[in-house]
Structure formats: C-alpha cells, structure tokens
Amino acid sequence: MVAPGEEILSAYYDFDPNDPASLMVEMSGISMAAPHVSGVLAGFLSARREFIGFPDRVKQLLLETSTDLQRDRYVQGRGVPNLMHMLGAT
C-alpha cells in the first residue's frame, strides 16, 4: 500500500497569527501518507456501514481494489487505495 506522502501541504500548529502564510507547512513522510489511507477508510465506512466491526473484510477489500501502479511489489505493495473501486465492489 502506498499513498501520497511527499510535499503535502498541511496545517501547522506553531503559526504566527499575524502571518497567514504560517498557517500551512509543506511536509513529507509517513505522517503525511497515513491520513490519505485513513480518509479512504473513513469514507468507505460512512457509505457502507455494514462493514463497521469487520476490519478483516475491510482490509481485504482495500487491498483487492487498490490501483496497481505497475511498479515492483516491494516498492508499491498493493498500490494506491481507491475508494471508488471499494464502493463499486460492494
């Protein structure tokens, strides 16, 4: 599983109230990628509430419906999460 994690624009906690540009910061890393996957799962569970409480089924569906990037599996895993494919498969 991969998700966007490079140069993500995010809210910044230590901002200067007099400088609107300080409200956002560009960051990279797993802490920027994980919210993308969490958001896909939250969106899926809000639309398909019958899957709440069945994490193994959700995980299987997430992996089966991810978009393959045609890269080495050691680099991309199963690919990029695809909410529309998850919803279409249920």
N, C-alpha and C positions, 0 to 999 in steps of 0.2 A: 504494500500500500504506500502510495506517495501522495503528497498534497503540496500545494504552493507554500513555500517557506522562505523564499529569498526576496529581499527588498519589499517587504509587506509594510504598508502604511498603517500604523496603529495609534490608538490614543496613548498619550503619555501622562504618567502620574505626577511628574515633578514639573508642571508647567508654570510659566510666568503669566499671571492674569493680565499683565499689560502687553503681552506679546502673543497675539493669536496664532502665530506660526509655531509657537512652542507647545501647542495642544497635541500635535501629532509628531510621531517619530518613525523613521524607517528602520525596520529591524529584520533580521534573518535568523532562522533556526527552527528547531522542532517546536518551540513555544509559539511560533507563528503558523506552523503547519497543522498542529493538532486541532485548533479551533475550526479549521475547514472541515475536517472529518467529523468533529462533534456537531457542527451545524448541519451536515448532511443527515446524520443520525437523528438529530432533534426534529428536522423537517419531516423525515420519514415517519417517525413515531407519532408526530402530531397528525399526520394524514392516515396512518394505519395503526390505530390504537390497539387493535387486536394483537399486535406484536409486543406490546409492553409486557415485561415479565418473562420474555423468551429471548435472552441475549444470544444464545447459541444460534437460533434461527436468524436473528438479525445479522449476526456476524457472517453466517454462511451466505445470506443474500447480498450483503455488502461486498463480499469477495467475489461472488459469482457474477455480479453485474457491473463491476468496475471496468473502466475503459482501459484496454490494453494499449500501452504506448509503443509497442513493438521494440522494446529495449530488453536487455539482459534481465532475467528474473531477479538476479542478485542486486540489480540497480533499482528496478521499478516495483518489485514484488508483484502484486496482482494488478497494479495500475492505479488510476485515479478514481476516487469514488464518483459514482454517477447517480444522483438522486432520481432523475427521470427514469433511468433503467430500473432502479429499485422499485419505484412505484408501478411501473409497467409490468413488472414480473409478478405482482401480487394481485 
